[in-house]
């Protein structure tokens, strides 16, 4: 791993539905950034990017996103990418609200 | 209300069929994204942060009740049960799937709606005064001309690939409720002697280089409208810059060329083009105009209105902000605030859309308007019906008495939805509105246009706010710059930046300091924020804005 390389994940939008997707180590596109493959090497990142671009009827606008590695998984560096990963800060959907509530419940146990 | 001709109907249906085929070819891989992108944008479909966004045109902001129900239907069936009205009098649906879009466009076409030319470097939806055809102060209804321009510009072969997008606004009133000086072309109907014509402005716009449009022609005969617009567009198409996206709008062309040489070029083109218009456009205009006739208004005794104002303070407060004089004294133009404090500005639920459509049928001859202030307007309501209308609006959460006040903010979608945004706008607007509501100061402050944009592109018109807020991304954190002194209308002005920006959490206290300074400094409740700013200069306001010690004390 090169010293100055900022870890990355591959992201895109789902062609059909438009939602945010991330590229997993399995080669699948996943909705949750926690399941994304974190790339820690420049050459590896470029190779995975090329590989991810090979699904033009699944994912649109494939690119690399800078992340930091946190205990809960990769967290995007840029504000915009944090919003892409989390969804809007307003009008939380039932799914998002459930996801927000889940860790609190487990912490209480 | 304009109803589609057979030609319009066939044109829109044909476009839906084409797009259905284009989507199928994209999904099976026959079209690449590079090939498909311009095609979807021509049909108003953007890819935003979390989903596709469909921008549906509301031509010159005019909707029928059945069209409003069609929008409600789309919100329910294909989105998350709401839509967002924009400053260009359009509606945006935020949670659209590509695979649903052909069906959505088909559904919209059933009620004479479409998304054509709501994106791309073409002539966009022509905007007007939301009170057009109703306001007491109007010289003439601008909408027949807006419809004429819509028909002329739709699929106009010469103007599909302009250097950049092109926005036209028309007002028929000297009050200018359409922000014409902030548009690529602004048209104002004026009288000269017995004749009515257009004052033509060119080269206004907001964004990263805000400019107020200078005058191109002081008086244009009405019959010259299309050839003259064609001459402006031809000149722009010829010398507008295509090398730099940020210098491609006509405001830069006019600024770099100079208004005099630009006018010479337009007049030269006009001399060439004018003879080609031999009257077909005027015949079309004559066909269009009767569609916009005032409905056959039923006379009603307005006594109930006056009575309710004295007995019901909530009604009186609402009527003070929401009711504007109509051409007919026993009627009124009603602005329904879509800015209930704490709610998302401009967002309307499907339930509210249906309720408002029903109220338009019951009290407003089935007519609705969307204003560039992101509110809904019922243009023709008998004054006698206003108490009943207000009671019905309360039931669906649309009776906020804040039109024109600090909580009636324009806010763009911002970072919560938009792919271009650098900071949030909607939650900040919600917090500001809620804060002043809690303080109980909204009515005391009086008229105070506050506008928020979540990036430099200025969709929230922050440059034109008496208080403007611009959200930026500074080293990975939201940072908000504050401008003061902007205005739209006849006294249009670009706001002036006050100094360093504020972190998200520091914005509400900063605005409160600013507003409290104004309340302390104003001569009386009749001196508006802008008037006080003009009298005193920016310094006392700037000082209050940055006097953070005041909060700590």
Interface residues (C-beta under 8 A of the other chain):
Chain A: X13 X15 X16 X17 X18 X19 X20 X56 X57 X60 X61 X77 X78 X79 X80 X83 X84 X87 X88 X89 X90 X91 X93
Chain B: X26 X27 X28 X29 X32 X33 X47 X48 X49 X50 X51 X52 X80 X96 X97 X98 X99 X344 X415 X416 X417 X421 X422 X423 X424 X426 X427 X430 X473 X476 X477 X478
